[in-house]
Amino acid sequence: RYSLFYNRLKNIEENEGGLDKFSKSYKTFGVNQFVDGGIYCKEWAPGAEAVFLAGDFNGWNPFSHPYKKMEYGKWELFIPPGQDGYPPVSHGSKLKVVIRAQNGELLYRISPWARYVVRDEDKVNYDWVHWNPPQSYIHKHPSPKRLKSLRIYESHVGIASPEGKVASYKNFTYNVLPRIKDLGYNCVQLMAIMEHAYYASFGYQVTSFFAASSRYGTPDDLKEMIDVAHSMGITVLLDVVHSHASKNSEDGLNKFDGTDSCFFHSGPKGTHQLWDSRLFDYANWEVLRFLLSNLRMWIEDYRFDGFRFDGVTSMLYHHHGIGTGFSGDYNEYFGLHVDEDALCYLMLANHMINFLHPECITIAEDVSGMPALCRPIAEGGGGFDYRLAMAIPDKWIQIIKELKDEDWNMGNIVHTLTNRRYEEKYIAYAESHDQALVGDKTLAFRLMDAEMYTNMSVLSPLTPVIDRGIQLHKMIRLITHALGGESYLNFMG
């Protein structure tokens, strides 16, 4: 595993002028403006016959701005500045990449590198909007020092308000952050920031990887939110989804160049059976460029302090963890069923973050318990700082569902809370969005159910159900916090 990582890294160093340059590709790919006002456009579309740029700037003429073909399936276009250095594509105007597929069909696509996509109320699909404000938000506060122990408040901007609407970054900045600070948390983990067309997927079916979700506000609103969190000494983590991508093609990555591969494996290997989404080809050079640059953009542009990698189990194995129970036997973790390319990508990602931004934190959401995932890469490990203790919430649900109070087995509870890989750091939690949102119930509702609606007020008499529920709720959290790991997470609300 280490030699695979080492060879791939050496390959990048030799052919791309180093990992730093390779992972900074977000500054050249997509549509970027030069200092003199000229626009440089670059795309990777190996299956395309021809590529053009169309938009408000050229009256949506699909053929007036053709890209020039380069080697390795890349295409580039330079549009010189207008008079007085005025940029040819203005801020806020709409764009599309026009791809002529091998069968002659014209496809209108959003660039995979698009920084801002917006959906008009009367439309189904998202539009790519050129985001280049004359004055971008400037961060005023330094990032907090790297924390020894995290107290994470896992949150979703859209549901962070009592109103019956999608809440905004501004609402989170002014109404939620002060509460998080008051409650004693030192870290916020944000879900559903990477743009996703389907709101109910909670951000796990990403359509635009480089765009901050526009349903909560502008990119500058998000930058301000992170800056204000930093001013309070709060570390901000991004829930990053590099395990799969939405299969939308009109406003997603799927079939970008008219073929069924491009960023993904072709055929059945490129589709996740349960999630109905596309799976990245982690052996592909340009996919590595895309994903590594994506991580860097979120750190450098938005000033995120680290990542929680979603769906790591799905990445690590060719079977994606589907229909597999992990007992802890080493044969389950070492063998031909492990996707070495995906593991190698995760090692590269952690190496890059550690090398360029050593203050950043990475967390793995892995239910399988892959050994050494949170050990240094030099030891042959995965390089993550923490992993989520995913067995703990399942244990609490099982106990509450199946056992009477007097049958709770303390030995079994303590074993589950302390059963972790030697010298790897864990984040303990009693419940996260997995338990609270996905067609499930929170712990409080499991314990108190219907009486939550009627008997939670100090004005009504205390019932045995509420009395027991609140006490168990507090004790469950206390023992999870105390024994479960090196850090702690709680889901908002």
Secondary structure in CASP SS format (residue, H / E / C, confidence):
PFRMAT SS
TARGET T0000
AUTHOR 0000-0000-0000
METHOD secondary structure of the structure
MODEL  1
R C 1.00
Y H 1.00
S H 1.00
L H 1.00
F H 1.00
Y H 1.00
N H 1.00
R H 1.00
L H 1.00
K H 1.00
N H 1.00
I H 1.00
E H 1.00
E H 1.00
N H 1.00
E H 1.00
G C 1.00
G C 1.00
L H 1.00
D H 1.00
K H 1.00
F H 1.00
S C 1.00
K C 1.00
S H 1.00
Y H 1.00
K H 1.00
T C 1.00
F C 1.00
G E 1.00
V E 1.00
N E 1.00
Q E 1.00
F C 1.00
V C 1.00
D C 1.00
G C 1.00
G C 1.00
I E 1.00
Y E 1.00
C E 1.00
K E 1.00
E E 1.00
W E 1.00
A C 1.00
P C 1.00
G C 1.00
A C 1.00
E C 1.00
A E 1.00
V E 1.00
F E 1.00
L E 1.00
A E 1.00
G E 1.00
D H 1.00
F H 1.00
N H 1.00
G C 1.00
W C 1.00
N C 1.00
P C 1.00
F C 1.00
S C 1.00
H C 1.00
P E 1.00
Y C 1.00
K E 1.00
K E 1.00
M C 1.00
E H 1.00
Y H 1.00
G H 1.00
K E 1.00
W E 1.00
E E 1.00
L E 1.00
F E 1.00
I E 1.00
P C 1.00
P C 1.00
G C 1.00
Q H 1.00
D H 1.00
G H 1.00
Y C 1.00
P C 1.00
P C 1.00
V C 1.00
S C 1.00
H C 1.00
G C 1.00
S C 1.00
K E 1.00
L E 1.00
K E 1.00
V E 1.00
V E 1.00
I E 1.00
R E 1.00
A C 1.00
Q C 1.00
N C 1.00
G C 1.00
E C 1.00
L E 1.00
L E 1.00
Y E 1.00
R E 1.00
I C 1.00
S C 1.00
P C 1.00
W C 1.00
A C 1.00
R C 1.00
Y C 1.00
V E 1.00
V E 1.00
R C 1.00
D C 1.00
E C 1.00
D C 1.00
K C 1.00
V C 1.00
N C 1.00
Y C 1.00
D E 1.00
W E 1.00
V E 1.00
H C 1.00
W C 1.00
N C 1.00
P C 1.00
P C 1.00
Q C 1.00
S C 1.00
Y C 1.00
I C 1.00
H C 1.00
K C 1.00
H C 1.00
P C 1.00
S C 1.00
P C 1.00
K C 1.00
R C 1.00
L C 1.00
K C 1.00
S C 1.00
L C 1.00
R E 1.00
I E 1.00
Y E 1.00
E E 1.00
S E 1.00
H E 1.00
V H 1.00
G H 1.00
I H 1.00
A C 1.00
S C 1.00
P C 1.00
E C 1.00
G C 1.00
K C 1.00
V C 1.00
A C 1.00
S C 1.00
Y H 1.00
K H 1.00
N H 1.00
F H 1.00
T H 1.00
Y H 1.00
N H 1.00
V H 1.00
L H 1.00
P H 1.00
R H 1.00
I H 1.00
K H 1.00
D H 1.00
L C 1.00
G C 1.00
Y C 1.00
N C 1.00
C E 1.00
V E 1.00
Q E 1.00
L E 1.00
M E 1.00
A C 1.00
I C 1.00
M E 1.00
E E 1.00
H C 1.00
A C 1.00
Y C 1.00
Y H 1.00
A H 1.00
S H 1.00
F C 1.00
G C 1.00
Y C 1.00
Q C 1.00
V C 1.00
T C 1.00
S E 1.00
F E 1.00
F E 1.00
A E 1.00
A E 1.00
S C 1.00
S H 1.00
R H 1.00
Y H 1.00
G C 1.00
T C 1.00
P H 1.00
D H 1.00
D H 1.00
L H 1.00
K H 1.00
E H 1.00
M H 1.00
I H 1.00
D H 1.00
V H 1.00
A H 1.00
H H 1.00
S H 1.00
M C 1.00
G C 1.00
I C 1.00
T E 1.00
V E 1.00
L E 1.00
L E 1.00
D E 1.00
V E 1.00
V C 1.00
H C 1.00
S C 1.00
H C 1.00
A E 1.00
S C 1.00
K C 1.00
N C 1.00
S C 1.00
E C 1.00
D C 1.00
G C 1.00
L C 1.00
N C 1.00
K C 1.00
F C 1.00
D C 1.00
G C 1.00
T C 1.00
D C 1.00
S C 1.00
C C 1.00
F C 1.00
F E 1.00
H C 1.00
S C 1.00
G H 1.00
P H 1.00
K H 1.00
G H 1.00
T E 1.00
H E 1.00
Q C 1.00
L C 1.00
W C 1.00
D C 1.00
S E 1.00
R E 1.00
L C 1.00
F E 1.00
D C 1.00
Y C 1.00
A C 1.00
N C 1.00
W H 1.00
E H 1.00
V H 1.00
L H 1.00
R H 1.00
F H 1.00
L H 1.00
L H 1.00
S H 1.00
N H 1.00
L H 1.00
R H 1.00
M H 1.00
W H 1.00
I H 1.00
E H 1.00
D C 1.00
Y C 1.00
R C 1.00
F C 1.00
D C 1.00
G E 1.00
F E 1.00
R E 1.00
F E 1.00
D C 1.00
G C 1.00
V H 1.00
T H 1.00
S H 1.00
M H 1.00
L H 1.00
Y E 1.00
H C 1.00
H C 1.00
H C 1.00
G C 1.00
I C 1.00
G C 1.00
T C 1.00
G C 1.00
F C 1.00
S C 1.00
G C 1.00
D C 1.00
Y H 1.00
N H 1.00
E H 1.00
Y C 1.00
F C 1.00
G C 1.00
L C 1.00
H C 1.00
V E 1.00
D C 1.00
E H 1.00
D H 1.00
A H 1.00
L H 1.00
C H 1.00
Y H 1.00
L H 1.00
M H 1.00
L H 1.00
A H 1.00
N H 1.00
H H 1.00
M H 1.00
I H 1.00
N H 1.00
F H 1.00
L H 1.00
H C 1.00
P C 1.00
E C 1.00
C C 1.00
I E 1.00
T E 1.00
I E 1.00
A E 1.00
E C 1.00
D C 1.00
V C 1.00
S C 1.00
G C 1.00
M C 1.00
P C 1.00
A C 1.00
L C 1.00
C C 1.00
R C 1.00
P C 1.00
I H 1.00
A H 1.00
E H 1.00
G C 1.00
G C 1.00
G C 1.00
G C 1.00
F C 1.00
D C 1.00
Y E 1.00
R E 1.00
L E 1.00
A C 1.00
M C 1.00
A H 1.00
I H 1.00
P H 1.00
D H 1.00
K H 1.00
W H 1.00
I H 1.00
Q H 1.00
I H 1.00
I H 1.00
K H 1.00
E H 1.00
L C 1.00
K C 1.00
D H 1.00
E H 1.00
D H 1.00
W C 1.00
N C 1.00
M H 1.00
G H 1.00
N H 1.00
I H 1.00
V H 1.00
H H 1.00
T H 1.00
L H 1.00
T H 1.00
N C 1.00
R C 1.00
R C 1.00
Y C 1.00
E C 1.00
E C 1.00
K E 1.00
Y E 1.00
I E 1.00
A E 1.00
Y C 1.00
A C 1.00
E C 1.00
S C 1.00
H H 1.00
D H 1.00
Q H 1.00
A H 1.00
L C 1.00
V C 1.00
G C 1.00
D C 1.00
K C 1.00
T C 1.00
L H 1.00
A H 1.00
F H 1.00
R H 1.00
L H 1.00
M H 1.00
D C 1.00
A C 1.00
E H 1.00
M H 1.00
Y H 1.00
T H 1.00
N C 1.00
M C 1.00
S C 1.00
V C 1.00
L C 1.00
S C 1.00
P C 1.00
L C 1.00
T C 1.00
P H 1.00
V H 1.00
I H 1.00
D H 1.00
R H 1.00
G H 1.00
I H 1.00
Q H 1.00
L H 1.00
H H 1.00
K H 1.00
M H 1.00
I H 1.00
R H 1.00
L H 1.00
I H 1.00
T H 1.00
H H 1.00
A H 1.00
L H 1.00
G C 1.00
G C 1.00
E C 1.00
S E 1.00
Y E 1.00
L E 1.00
N E 1.00
F E 1.00
M C 1.00
G C 1.00
END
